[in-house]
Amino acid sequence: MERAEYTGIGELLMQNNAFLLAMLGAESKRKFTEAVEALHMGWQGQNVITALCLFAKYDAISQRQLADFVCIDPRNLVAVVDNLEQRGLLKRTPNPADRRGYQMRITDEGKAVSERIQTIRSELEADILASLTNQEKRTLHGLLKKVWESTDISSGLRAATKSAHGGREKDSI
């Protein structure tokens, strides 16, 4: 294939918003994963720590609710939770409402790691969106949020949040 043909394909792909979102998402995830590597934290681990930090003000969350919230199969979550518990970033205790399950709470050390993750996330966002004005950033955020709210993953996240709060949906998470 000639170089001009590659260029034509690239131009066609650049016209597709789904392609652009996918490529930007993949690059963002790659950079973020690389940045949190120093914390010895994989993609799923950082999602769990971040979620537990968000839920900390509402008390413990069941392992099932956590799996739903972070979109990890409960069977795969066990290894992630085991690792984070061994590192002292979360505490797992029997769930008094369901003796077959556990509830999780973030530890102080876990909160410190979560704060570092949030700093990394903010720095990465600033870097990726550096070419936009503040107004463009707000517009982009509004549009992305609107698209997000129409997705299945968004409805699953809302359901998990609602479940974690005794049937009350919380917008502040």
N, C-alpha and C positions, 0 to 999 in steps of 0.2 A: 504494500500500500504506500502510495506517495505521501510525502509530508503535507502537501496541500489537502489531501483527503483526510488526514488526521486533524488538521486545522478545521476543516468543515464539520467534522464530527464534534469536535470540541465546541464550536460555535452553536451547533444544534443543541448539544447538552446544556450549554449555558443559558439557553432560552427556557429551560424546564425548571420550575421552582422546586419540584420534588427532588430532582437531581442536586440542585444547589443546597437544599436543606440537608440532604443525605451526606454530601461531601463535607459541608461545614460541620455537621454533627460528628462525623467520623474524625475530622481533624481536631475538633474541640475535645472530643473524648481522648484521642491520642495524646494531646498536649496535657490534658488534665491528669490522665493516668501516669504519664511520665513525671509530672510535678509532685504527685502524692506518693510516688515510689519511695522517696526518702523517708516517708512515714511507715513504710512496709505495709501499705494499705492498698489492696486491690479495689477494682471498681465496685464490687458488691460490698466489701467491707466499709468503704467510705459512705456508701448509701445507707447502710445499717447504722453507722455511728451518727450520721447526720439526722436520720429519722428519729433515733432514740433521743438525741438532743432536743429536737423539736417537740417530742412527746413528754419530755422530762417535767414540764410544768403541769402535766395532767396525770402524773403518777406513772405506774408501770403499764406496759403494753404486752399483750399476749404474743407468743411466738407466731401464732397463726395470723394475727392482725399485722404484725411486723412484716411477715412474708407477703401479705397482700399489699401493704403500703409500699414496699420497695420493689414489688413485682419480681420476687424471687420464689421459685418453687420451694415449698416448705422443706422438702427433702434436701435441697441444695443449701438451704439456709442454715441447717444444723452445723455443717463444717465451718461456715463463716462465723457463726455465733461462738462455736467452740474456740476458734482462733482468737477472737476478740476477747472472750472471757479469760483465756489463758494469759493474755497481755494485760489484763486488768482494766480494760476499757468499758466493760459492761458486767453487770451482775445478773445472773439467771437464778430465779427462785421458783419453787412449785407455785402453780396458779391455784389460789384458794377456791376459785369459782369452777375450776376444771382440773381435777387431780391428774388427768392424763397429760396435761400441758404445763408449759412454763410461762412466766412473765419475765420481761426484761426491764432493767433500768440502766441508764448510763452512769458511769462512775465519774468522779471529779477528773481523773486522768482522761477518761473518754471525752468529757466536755472540753478539755484543753485541746485534744486532738481535733475535735469537731470545729473549734474556733480556728485552728490552723487550716483545716480544709476549707472553711468559708473564706479565709484570707486568700488562699490559692485560687479559689473559684472567682473571687472578685478581681484579682490581678489578671487572671486569664481573660475574663470578660472585658476588662479595660483594654487589654492588648488586642483582642479579636475585633472589638468595635471601635478602635482608635480612629478609624477613618470617618466615623459618623459624628455629626453634631449631637448635642444633648437632645434637641427636638427629634432628630432622626432616631436616636436610641429609644426615646419614649414611644414613638410611633411604631418602631419595629417590635418593641416589647408588647404593645397593645395588640398588634396583628398576630404575633406568635401566640400570645395568650388566647386570643379568640380561636385560632386554629386548634390549639391544645385542648381547649374546653369541648371541642366537638369530637374528640377521639375516644376510642374505647379505653385506652390507658388512663385518661383523665377520669372517666366515670368509675373505673376500678379504684383509683386513688381516692376519689370522693367517698365511695362506699366503704373503703378500709378506714378512712378518717371518721366517718359517721359511726362505724362499728366500734372503733376504739373509744368513742365518747358516749357510749350507752345510747346510741340511736340519734344523737344530736350531731348534725354536720357542723364542722368548725371551719370557717373561712380563714381564720387567722393562722393556720398552720402553713 
